Amino acid sequence: MQTTFTEDQLKDPGIQRANEILRACVHCGFCTATCPTYQMLGDELDSPRGRIYQIKDMLENERVPDAKTVKHIDRCLSCLACMTTCPSGVHYMHLVDHAREYIEENYRRPLSDRVLRWVLAQILPYPMRFRWALIGAKLGRPFRFLMPDARLKAMLDMAPKSIPPVSRNDDPQSFAPVTEKKMRVALMTGCAQKALNTNINDATIRLLTRLGCEVVVAEGAGCCGALTHHMGKTSESHATAAKNIIAWCAEMDGKGLDAIVINTSGCGTTVKDYGHMFRNDDLAADAARVSGLAMDVSEVLMNLDLPDGAGKDTIVAYHAACSLQHGQQIKTYPKDLLKKAGFTVVEPADSHLCCGSAGTYNLMQPEISGQLKARKVRTLEAKSPDIIAAGNIGCMMQIGSGTDVPIVHTVELLDWATGGPQPRALTEPGKTAPEIPILR
C-alpha cells in the first residue's frame, strides 16, 4: 500500500511504525475471510482491510476522528485472526492499537461512552475494586429491566453466580517444588481473574510445583495493562505494565527466573509485546527481557515431564482463545497436553473464530458480542462434550454464560489428572465442592 506521510510525521515513532505496517498491506482481502465482524455485518468498513484504509486516511491527514471511523474501529475485536491469515505479514495489532491511542487523544466521545470507559478502566484492573463491583452487579441484577443502556445490562450480567473468596496464594511469596527442582518461574496472577476465578492460579501453582518448578509470585506485579492498552489509554496501561517489568526484573537479577508463566492468554499476548510497547522508553531493555521470558503456561508444561494419564471416559471440547492461537500462535500445545493427560479432545467447527469476549468488548459491544457467543456455544455443544476447556478467563466467562456444559481452564484439568482436586466447576449441583487448602 502506498503511503504519503511527510518527513515530519515520520519522526513520530508511532507513525513510523504505522507506515511500515501500511506499506506491507497488498489489498489482497484474505483477511476478510476470517474476520468475525465482516462475516457477521458484511460491511467492508468492518473488515481488517476496510479498517486499514480508514486508519491510513485518519493518520496521514492528521484529521480529527469522526464518529463513523470510531464506530468501525471500536467494532474490531482485536482477535487477530487477520494476522494469522495475512500472507504479507501485516502486523494489524500494532496498527489498530496505535489508531485507538490516536482516537483516545483526539476524539471526544459522547458522555455515556466516556463514563463507561472510565469506570471500566478504574475497576477491572484492580481485583478488590472489581470484587465490590461484582457484588454490586449481583445486587442490581433484579433491576436489570430498568437499565436504559444494553451495555449496563451486560455489566450486570457479567457477575458470576458466586464470587470466590480471596486466595492467599496470590499474595507475594514463593512455593517450593514438590519434586527435584527443574525451573524457577514467576507466575503472573493477573487482575480480573483473581476476582472471577481463584481456582486457576491455585491449580497452576499445584501443577507446576508437582512437576519440579519453584513458583514465585513477585512483589509489586499485577495487571498486565491489556485492558487499558486496547482502550487507547496508553499512559494508564504503561504505568501498570511498568510495575510488572520492575517486579520481574528484580526477580531475574536476584535468584533468577527461567520463565514468566501466564495462564490468561489475553495477558500473555500483551506481556510478550512489552518490548514493542516500551521500545522508546527508559525501560526498553528491561521490557525486552521480560517479553523474552514470558510464556503461556502450556509452553512451560510442554518442557516439563507431564505424566501420561490413563484413558478417561471424558470428552473435552477445546476452545482456542484468539489471544492464544492468533496473538501468540500457540495452536496445538493445550490439546496435546490434554490428550497426554488422558482426555478425549474435540474441536468445534470454525475454531478460529472469536467467541465475542475480547477483553471489554462484550461490555462495550454487547449486541455483536452476544451473536458471536451464541455461534460459538452452538458449535461447541454440537460436539456433545462433557467439559469445555479454554486458556483465557474472558472466554470462560463469555462461553459459560451461554451454556450448561461446565467450562474450566486447561490447567485445572491437567492438575486434576495429575493428582489435584476435581475442578469446582465440575462439582454436581447440590454437592459440596472439595476444599482446596492454601498451598504455602
ROFI-686468 format. One record per residue: x, y, z negated of N, C-alpha, C in turn; residue in three letters. Coordinates in steps of 0.05 Angstrom, whole numbers, plus 5000, padded with zeros to 4 digits. Layout:
BEGIN
XYZXYZXYZALA...
***
This chain:
BEGIN
501749765000500050005000501850255000MET501250435018502750685019501850874997GLN503751004984503151204963504451464970THR503451684958504451954964505052104938THR506051974918506752114894509152304899PHE509152534887511252724890513652644873THR515952774878518352714862517852794833GLU516453014828515853094801514052894787ASP512052784801510352584789511852334782GLN513752254799515252014794517252034772LEU517652274761519352304737518052194712LYS515352164714513852044692514151744694ASP515151604672515551314673513051164679PRO510751254669508251124674507451134704GLY507751364716507151404744509151244761ILE511651244753513651084768512950794768GLN512050684745511250404744508750354761ARG506750544759504350514775504950514805ALA506850684813507650694841508750424851ASN510450304834511650044841509449834845GLU507449844827505349644828503549694853ILE502849944857501050004880502449934906LEU504949974909506349914934506549614939ARG506249454918506349164921503749054933ALA501549204930498949114940498749134970CYS497748914983497548905012494648885021VAL492748955004489948965010488748695019HIS490048475012489148215023486348125013CYS485648204989483048134978482847864965GLY485047724962484947464949483847494920PHE484447724908483547774880480547774877CYS479147844898476247864896474947584892THR476347374900475247104898475147014869ALA476847124852476947024824476247244804THR475247474813474547684794471647644784CYS471247604758468547554748466547784754PRO467448034750465548254754464848284784THR466648234802466048254830464048034838TYR464547794828462747564834459947614823GLN459847754800457247794788455748034799MET457248254804455948504813456048554843LEU457948424856458148444886458848714896GLY460148884879460949154886463949164889ASP464949244912467749264917469249434896GLU467849634886469049804865469349664839LEU467949434836468249264812470049024817ASP471749044837473748844842476548964836SER478548794833481248904828482149084851PRO481649004876482449164898481049434898ARG478549434892477049684890478049864868GLY478649744845479649904822482450014829ARG484049864843486649954850486450204867ILE484650204886484250444903483350684886TYR481550634867480550854850482850964833GLN484450784822486650874805488651024821ILE489250924844491151064862490251354868LYS487751384875486651644881486751824857ASP486051724834485951874809488751974801MET490751794802493451864794494852034813LEU494651974839496052134859495152424859GLU492552464857491352734858491152864831ASN492152724810492052834783489352954776GLU487352814785484652924781483452834754ARG481652994744480252924720478452684727VAL478552474713476952234720473952304719PRO472452204739469552254739468152004727ASP465652044721464151834708463951574724ALA463951604750463751364767466251194765LYS468551324767471151184765471451054738THR470751204717470951094690469150854686VAL466750864697464850644695466050384706LYS467250404730468350164743470850064730HIS472450234719474850144705474150034678ILE472150154665471150044639469949764643ASP468849714666467649444671469749224675ARG472249304678474349104682474848954655CYS474848694656475248524632478148514623LEU479948574641482848524637483248224633SER481748064647482047774645484547684660CYS485447844679487947794694487947554712LEU485447454718485247244738486347334765ALA486147594770487147704795490147684797CYS491547694775494447664775495347384781MET493747184772494346904778493946854808THR491846984820491146944848492947094867THR493947324859495247514878497847394889CYS498047374916500447264928502747464929PRO502147714923504147924925505348004898SER504447884877505547934851504748214840GLY502448314847501548574837501048554807VAL502448714791502148704762499848884754HIS497448774758495048934753494749014724TYR495748854705495448914677496749184670MET499149224679500549474673499149714686HIS498049664710496649884724494149964710LEU492449774703489849844691490249954663VAL492249854649492849964622493750254624ASP495350324644496150604648493750774656HIS491950664672489550814680487750874656ALA487550684638485950724614487150934596ARG489750934594491151144579490651414591GLU490751434618490251684632487451774627TYR485551594628482751664624482351754595ILE483551624576483251694548484251984543GLU486352064558487552324554486152544570GLU484752474592483752674610480652674614ASN479252484602476352474607474952494580TYR472952664579471352694555468852524558ARG468752304543466452124544464052244530ARG461652134536459352214520459752164491PRO458352314474458752294445458452014435LEU456351874444455851594434458251414440SER459451444464461751284471464151354454ASP464551604449466851684432466551584404ARG464151594393463751504366464151194365VAL462951054384463250754384466150674386LEU467650794404470450714408472150794383ARG471451014371472951094346472350894324TRP469850814321469150624300470550364304VAL470650254329471950004334474950024329LEU476150244336479050284332479750304303ALA477850404287478350444258477550204241GLN476250014253475349784237476649514245ILE476449444271477349184279480249114273LEU482149294275484949224269485549204239PRO483649254222484149254193482349044180TYR483448824171481848594162479848664140PRO480648814120478748874098476549054107MET477149254123475049424134473149254151ARG474249074166472648904184470848724167PHE471848624145470248454128467748614118ARG468248854108466049024099464049084122TRP465149124146463349174168461648934175ALA462848694173461348444179459148404158LEU459748474133457648454112455448644118ILE456148894126454149084134452448994158GLY453748864177452348774201450348554193ALA451148374174449248164165446848294152LYS447348494136445048624122443248774142LEU444548884163442949034182441648874204GLY442248624206441148464228438148444228ARG436748434205433848434207432648684219PRO434148894220433149144232434249194261PHE435148974272436348984299434449114320ARG431849054317429949144337429649454337PHE430649584315430549874314432850014328LEU434849854335437249974347436650064376MET437250314382436650414409438750344430PRO441050254421443250214440443949914439ASP444149784463444849504464447549444452ALA449349644453451949594441451849574411ARG450049724398449649694369448449424362LEU446649334379445549064374447748854377LYS449548884396451748694399453548694375ALA453948924363455548944339454248794315MET451648814313450248664292450348364297LEU450148294323450248004330452947874325ASP455048044323457747934321458247804294MET456847884273457347774247456747474246ALA458647314236458247024234456246964212PRO455246714212453346634191454446654163LYS457046584161458346614135461146734139SER461846904121464447044122466346904103ILE468546784112470246634095471646804074PRO472246694051473846844031476646894042PRO477947094031480647164039482446934033VAL484146864053486146654049488746774039SER489646694017492246794006494646684022ARG494146494040496246404057497146624077ASN495446824081496047044099497847254086ASP498347234060500047424046502947374054ASP504647584054507447554060508747344041PRO509947144053511246924038512546734058GLN513746524047515046314063513946044055SER513445874075512545594070514745404079PHE515645234061517745044066516744814084ALA518544714101517744484117517344234100PRO515444064107514943814093516943604099VAL517943604124520043414133522643564138THR524543434151527043554157526643814173GLU528044024165527644284178528744284206LYS527044374225527844394253527944684263LYS526144844252525845124261525045304238MET525745554241524645764223523145954240ARG520545984235518846144252517246344236VAL516546564248514746754236511946714248ALA509946704231507146684241505846954241LEU504747024263503147274265500347204255MET499547324233496947254221494647424233THR495347644247493347794261491647974244GLY489348054255487548234241484748134240CYS483248154262480448064262480147764255ALA482147604264481947324258482047264228GLN483447424213483647384184480947434170LYS479247584183476547634172474547434182ALA474747354207472747184220473146884215LEU475746794214476246504211478946464199ASN479046424173481646384159482746094164THR481045914174481945634177484245614198ASN484245804217486145774239489045814229ILE489546024214492246064204492945844184ASN491045764167491545544148492445284162ASP490945214183491544974198494244994212ALA494845234222497345274236499745234217THR499445344193501645314173501945024166ILE499744884161499944594153501244434175ARG500444484200501444334223504444384227LEU505144634227507944704232509844594210LEU509044634185510744534164510844224164THR508644094172508643804174510643704196ARG511043874216512843804238515643914235LEU516244024212519044104207519744394210GLY517644564208518244854211518044994183CYS519945174178519545364157517845584168GLU515645654156513845854167513846104149VAL514446324161514646584147512446764155VAL511046884135509247104141510747354132VAL511547514152513347734147511947974133ALA513348094115512348334101512148564121GLU509748684123509348914140508148864167GLY508048604175506848534201503748534199ALA502448594221499548604221498448594249GLY496548774255495248774281497348814303CYS496948674325498848694348498548954364CYS496249084361495749334376494149294401GLY493349044408492048994433489349144436ALA487749144415485049254417485149554424LEU486949704411487149984417488650034443THR490549864448492149884473490349874497HIS488549684497486749654521484449854521HIS484250014500482350234500483750494509MET486250474515487750714524488850884501GLY488550784476489450944453492350864447LYS494150974463496950884462498350944436THR497951184425499351254401498551064378SER495950994377495050814356496150534359GLU496050434384496950164389499950144384SER501450344392504350334388505050354359HIS503550504343504050524315503850254301ALA501750104307501449834295503449634306THR503949654332505949474344508749514332ALA509449774327512049834317512449704289ALA510349694273510649564247511349274250LYS510249144270510848864275513748834284ASN514549004302517348994312519349024289ILE518849214272520649264249520649024230ILE518248914224518048694205519348444216ALA518948374241520148134252523148164257TRP524048394264526948434268528348414241CYS527048494220528248464193528648164187ALA526747994195527047704191529247594210GLU529247684234531347594253534147664243MET534447904232537047994223537647894195ASP535747774182536147654155536847364157GLY534847194152535346904153535046794182LYS534146964200533946874228531246754235GLY530446764260528046654270528546504296LEU527246274299527346134324525046194343ASP522846304331520546374347518646544330ALA517046704344514846844331512346714342ILE510946574324508646404332506046564332VAL504546544353502046694355499846504363ILE497746484347495546294352493046434362ASN493246684369491046824383492146924409THR491246804431492646854457492447144466SER490247284459490047564466492247724454GLY492947664429495247794415497847714428CYS498047454436500547354447501247504473GLY499247544490499747684515500847964510THR499848104490500748374483503548364471THR504048194452506648184439508848114459VAL508247934478510147874499510648104517LYS508948304516509348544533510548784518ASP511248734492512448954476514849074490TYR516448914503518849014517518149224537GLY515949174552515049374571513749614557HIS512049564538510649784524512649984511MET514849884501516750054487519350104503PHE519250074529521650094546522950364545ARG521450574539522550844538522550954509ASN522550774490522350844462524950774447ASP525350894424527750834408527750534400ASP525450414399525150134391525449944415LEU526350044438526349884463527849614459ALA530249634448531949384446530649184427ALA529649284404528349104385525748994396ASP524249164411521749064423522248844443ALA524448864458525148664477525948404463ALA527348434440528048194424525548044414ARG523548204405521048084395519647944418VAL519348074441518047954464519347694472SER522047694470523447454478523047214460GLY522347264435521847054415518946974413LEU517147144423514247094420513446844435ALA511946674422511046424435508246354425MET506546264444504046154436504545904420ASP502745844401503145614383503445354400VAL502045334423502245094439505045064451SER506345284457509145274467511045164446GLU510645254421512345154399511844854395VAL509344774394508644494389509644304410LEU509944404435511044234456513944174451MET515244344435518144294429518544144403ASN516344064390516443914365515443634370LEU515943454352515143164356512343114345ASP510343214360507643154352507142864355LEU506342724335505942434337503542364355PRO503842124368501642034385499341954367ASP496942034374494641964358493241724369GLY491841584352490141354361487841464377ALA486941304396484741394413482241454396GLY481041674401478641754386476241764405LYS473941684394471541694410470341974408ASP471942174416471242454414471842594440THR469842714452470242864477470543164470ILE472843274478473443554473473343704500VAL471643904502471544074525473444304519ALA475544334535477544534531476844784546TYR476545004532476145274544478845414546HIS479645474570482145614574481745914572ALA482746034550482546324547484046464569ALA482946684579484146834601486946934593CYS487247024569489747134560491946924558SER491046664557493046444556493646354584LEU491546294600492046174626492946384647GLN491946634645492746834664494847034652HIS494347114627496247304615498947194609GLY498946934600501546804593502246574611GLN500446514630500946294649501446024635GLN500045984612500145734598497645584604ILE497845374620495445244631495044954621LYS497244804617496944524611497644454582THR499244604568500244524542498044454522TYR495944624518493844554499492544294506PRO491944254531490644004539492543764535LYS495043794541497043574538497143504508ASP497243704491497443654462494943504451LEU492543594460490143464451489943174460LEU490843124485490842854495492842674479LYS495142794473497142644458496142574430LYS494442754419493342714392491042504393ALA490142424417488242214419485442294427GLY485042544434482442644442482042604472PHE479542564480478842564509478242854517THR479742954536479543234543478143274570VAL476143444570474743514595474843814599VAL474543894624474544184630472044264645GLU471044504640468544584654469144674682PRO467144694698467444804725468245094723ALA469645194743470545474743471945554717ASP473745384709475145434683476845684683SER477345784707479046024710477446284704HIS474846264702473146504698472746564669LEU472546824663472446934636469746864622CYS469846834596467446784580466047044573CYS467347274577466047534572466747654545GLY468547534530469347644504471247884509SER473647824518475548024528475948254508ALA476748184484477348384463474748524454GLY474448774460472048924452469948934474THR470448794496468648814520465848724513TYR465548514497462848414490461348614473ASN462748804461461349014445460749264462LEU462449314481462149564497460749514524MET460649264533459249194558457548944553GLN455648964535454148724526452548584548PRO451548734567449948604587451548424605GLU453748534616455548374633456748144617ILE457648204593458748004575456847774570SER454347844565452347644560451847454583GLY451947564608451647394631454047204635GLN456447304629458747144632458746924610LEU457846994586457646794565455746574572LYS453446644583451346444590452446254611ALA453946364630455046184651457146004639ARG458846114622460945944611459845724593LYS457745794577456545594560455245364577VAL453945444599452645244616454745044627ARG457045144636459044974647460344794626THR460644894602461744734580459844524572LEU457344594567455344404558454744184579GLU455244254605454844054626456643814623ALA458843844608460643624604459843454580LYS457743524567456643374543458943324523SER460343524514462543484495461543454466PRO463143324450462643324421463643574408ASP465843684419467143924408468044094431ILE468044364427469344544446471844654432ILE474144654446476644754435477545004451ALA478745194437479745434450482145534434ALA483645714446486045814432485946114427GLY483546224425483246504421480646564405ASN480946704383478646754365476346904379ILE476947084397474847234411473147044428GLY474446864442472946664458471246484440CYS472446404418470946234399468446364389MET468646614382466246764372464146794394MET465146864418463446914441461846664449GLN463346444453462046194462460446074440ILE461446084415460045974392457346104387GLY457046354396454446484392452346394412SER453146234432451346154453450845854455GLY452045694436451745404438451645284409THR450445054408450444904382452744704381ASP454244674402456544494402458744624384VAL459844484365461844604348464244704364PRO465244934358467645044371469845094351ILE472144994357474445014339476945084354VAL478945184339481545244351483044984357HIS484544984379486144744386487844654362THR489044844348490744784326489244634303VAL486744704299485144574278484844274285GLU484444214311484143934319486743784316LEU488943914323491643784321492343744292LEU491643934275492143904246490543664236ASP488043644243486343424234487443164243TRP488343144269489242894280491842804267ALA493342984254495942904243495842914213THR493542884201493342854172492043084157GLY491343294171490043524157487043474153GLY485643654140482743624135481143664161PRO478743554160476843594182476243894184GLN476244004208475544284211472744344200PRO472444564187469944634174467644654194ARG468244734219466144754239464844494246ALA466244274240465244004246463743874224LEU463544014201462043904178459143894185THR457843674178455043634184453343844168GLU451143934180449444124165448544004139PRO448644164118447844064092450043924076GLY452243864090454443714077456643914069LYS457643894045459744084036462344034051THR463544254061466044234075468244154056ALA470244004065472443934047473944184038PRO474644184012476144414001479044414012GLU479944634022482644644033484344814013ILE486244684001487844823980489745033991PRO490445223975492545413982495045253984ILE496645324004499045164010501445223993LEU501645473984504145553971504445423943ARG
***
